[in-house]
Amino acid sequence: MIDVLVVGGGPVGLATAIRCTLAGLSVTVAEPRGTPIDKACGEGVMPAAVRRLTALGVKPDGHPLRGIRYVDERHCAEARFRHGDGLGVRRTVLHAALAERAAALGIPVRPARVTAFTQQASHVTAAGIEARYLVAADGLHSTIRRILERSGAPGPRRSAAPRYGLRRHYRVAPWTDLVEVHLTAKAEAYVTPVSADVVGIALLLPRPGGDDFEARLSAFPALSRRLAGAACASDVRGAGPMRQDVRRRVYGRVLLVGDASGYLDALTGEGLGVGLAQAEVLARCLEADQPGDYERAWRKVSGPAWRLTAGLLWSRNQRLLASRLVPAAQHVPWLFSTVVNHVAQA
Ligand SMILES: Cc1cc2nc3c(=O)[nH]c(=O)nc-3n(C[C@H](O)[C@H](O)[C@H](O)COP(=O)(O)OP(=O)(O)OC[C@H]3O[C@@H](n4cnc5c(N)ncnc54)[C@H](O)[C@@H]3O)c2cc1C
């Protein structure tokens, strides 16, 4: 029997596997997709997350990010990171770097989609593997979480206003080393430089769909002008609905981490950073054989980001407040800088 079976070999699953292995636990990952795995993401890794990756021994190539810029039709607010750079990094590059580190540590990756498991007092069995713990890192629409919900565990609350994400890359030299966020009344466009000649655009929208990326981009005229004539450098990928309310993370020997453990919105670009922090505390709980401590540890590392994102989402939904966000950030730069650096260090 192994110590930990991690279901899902995305960034948080691999980070959990690496952390657990470094803590001396025996780990196997079950992931049906081959390396490197792509996904709809803004691809902005905040400074604290860069440090967490470095601590795992993972240093992906990317484009340095020095802060965040908010832009609307008439206003612009900028804040620099005070404690180190972030990194704009293609998901495929990030995933390959994590997978390489996992392979170097000898972590087996089983090419399996886990659709069932059984739980006994002493262990969990899934994909023919017996493990003391099963960690579900299988993303927003976690199969493991759904099984737990079907088996009587409390289900998620319904999301009031679902939001969706779309992304595409363009071959163009980055015009900034900031993550540039363009806001309209109902949507946001995130520009993240990921290399010397590619920028990623992530759109956060109140409706799903991916076949009309250019039409949706045209709602951001300044950004459309920047990208005019630039060749597309990737397919359109979508994700959502983003909000996944999850009431518990610990179900005996089955524990949830990363997006599978609950997600609010990509508005503040903290998903990877928070997921890496969750992986760290989860590995500590399993190393100490205290899975029950994880719920509280999860809330401690995830709570601040959740509250900030919830607050920002709420203001985006208030008609009078929404149009004043960028002007306020421009006119009170110290406050904007404080919020940006709170996100950066989360
Ligand atoms: C539009 C958008 C923009 C974003 N922008 C940013 C950003 O700029 N910065 C940031 O930090 N975060 C951002 N995020 C959030 C970030 O992408 C996620 O938080 C992060 O990908 C979570 O990683 P994960 O490993 O938990 O899940 P995932 O990356 O979804 O990985 C889950 C893995 O589980 C596997 N899997 C699924 N089902 C099974 C199964 N049954 N059995 C085995 N394996 C399975 C999948 O193949 C996948 O590899 C964004 C999210 C969206 C939607």
The ligand as a MOL file (V3000), in Angstrom:
LIG
                    3D

  0  0  0     0  0            999 V3000
M  V30 BEGIN CTAB
M  V30 COUNTS 53 58 0 0 0
M  V30 BEGIN ATOM
M  V30 1 C -10.0420 31.8480 -17.3420 0
M  V30 2 C -9.1640 31.5490 -16.1650 0
M  V30 3 C -8.0650 32.3600 -15.9160 0
M  V30 4 C -7.2300 32.0760 -14.8430 0
M  V30 5 N -6.1380 32.8640 -14.6440 0
M  V30 6 C -5.2930 32.5850 -13.6350 0
M  V30 7 C -4.1050 33.3370 -13.4560 0
M  V30 8 O -3.7990 34.2550 -14.2300 0
M  V30 9 N -3.3060 33.0250 -12.4050 0
M  V30 10 C -3.5970 32.0080 -11.5440 0
M  V30 11 O -2.8350 31.7740 -10.5950 0
M  V30 12 N -4.7090 31.2550 -11.6980 0
M  V30 13 C -5.5510 31.5170 -12.7290 0
M  V30 14 N -6.6590 30.7380 -12.9150 0
M  V30 15 C -6.9100 29.6180 -11.9850 0
M  V30 16 C -6.0260 28.4090 -12.3050 0
M  V30 17 O -6.0930 28.1070 -13.6770 0
M  V30 18 C -6.4730 27.2120 -11.4800 0
M  V30 19 O -6.6380 27.6200 -10.1430 0
M  V30 20 C -5.4850 26.0620 -11.5550 0
M  V30 21 O -5.4300 25.5360 -12.8460 0
M  V30 22 C -5.8930 24.9520 -10.6030 0
M  V30 23 O -5.0700 23.8500 -10.8020 0
M  V30 24 P -5.5770 22.3850 -10.4190 0
M  V30 25 O -4.3720 21.4980 -10.5480 0
M  V30 26 O -6.3320 22.4150 -9.1400 0
M  V30 27 O -6.6660 22.0170 -11.5230 0
M  V30 28 P -6.4840 21.7560 -13.0790 0
M  V30 29 O -5.4230 22.6190 -13.6280 0
M  V30 30 O -7.8390 21.8590 -13.6690 0
M  V30 31 O -5.9860 20.2450 -13.1690 0
M  V30 32 C -6.8590 19.1660 -12.8990 0
M  V30 33 C -6.2690 17.9050 -13.5120 0
M  V30 34 O -7.0720 16.8000 -13.1140 0
M  V30 35 C -7.2030 15.9100 -14.2190 0
M  V30 36 N -8.4350 15.1500 -14.0160 0
M  V30 37 C -9.7100 15.5930 -14.1490 0
M  V30 38 N -10.5730 14.5890 -13.8520 0
M  V30 39 C -9.8240 13.5130 -13.5230 0
M  V30 40 C -10.1380 12.1910 -13.1070 0
M  V30 41 N -11.3950 11.7780 -12.9860 0
M  V30 42 N -9.1230 11.3300 -12.8550 0
M  V30 43 C -7.8180 11.7270 -12.9700 0
M  V30 44 N -7.4700 12.9790 -13.3480 0
M  V30 45 C -8.4600 13.8660 -13.6180 0
M  V30 46 C -7.2600 16.8420 -15.4410 0
M  V30 47 O -6.8840 16.1460 -16.6230 0
M  V30 48 C -6.2640 17.9300 -15.0430 0
M  V30 49 O -4.9690 17.6610 -15.5010 0
M  V30 50 C -7.5170 30.9890 -13.9740 0
M  V30 51 C -8.6390 30.1990 -14.2020 0
M  V30 52 C -9.4500 30.4690 -15.2900 0
M  V30 53 C -10.6490 29.5910 -15.5270 0
M  V30 END ATOM
M  V30 BEGIN BOND
M  V30 1 1 1 2
M  V30 2 1 2 3
M  V30 3 2 2 52
M  V30 4 2 3 4
M  V30 5 1 4 5
M  V30 6 1 4 50
M  V30 7 2 5 6
M  V30 8 1 6 7
M  V30 9 1 6 13
M  V30 10 2 7 8
M  V30 11 1 7 9
M  V30 12 1 9 10
M  V30 13 2 10 11
M  V30 14 1 10 12
M  V30 15 2 12 13
M  V30 16 1 13 14
M  V30 17 1 14 15
M  V30 18 1 14 50
M  V30 19 1 15 16
M  V30 20 1 16 17
M  V30 21 1 16 18
M  V30 22 1 18 19
M  V30 23 1 18 20
M  V30 24 1 20 21
M  V30 25 1 20 22
M  V30 26 1 22 23
M  V30 27 1 23 24
M  V30 28 2 24 25
M  V30 29 1 24 26
M  V30 30 1 24 27
M  V30 31 1 27 28
M  V30 32 2 28 29
M  V30 33 1 28 30
M  V30 34 1 28 31
M  V30 35 1 31 32
M  V30 36 1 32 33
M  V30 37 1 33 34
M  V30 38 1 33 48
M  V30 39 1 34 35
M  V30 40 1 35 36
M  V30 41 1 35 46
M  V30 42 1 36 37
M  V30 43 1 36 45
M  V30 44 2 37 38
M  V30 45 1 38 39
M  V30 46 1 39 40
M  V30 47 2 39 45
M  V30 48 1 40 41
M  V30 49 2 40 42
M  V30 50 1 42 43
M  V30 51 2 43 44
M  V30 52 1 44 45
M  V30 53 1 46 47
M  V30 54 1 46 48
M  V30 55 1 48 49
M  V30 56 2 50 51
M  V30 57 1 51 52
M  V30 58 1 52 53
M  V30 END BOND
M  V30 END CTAB
M  END
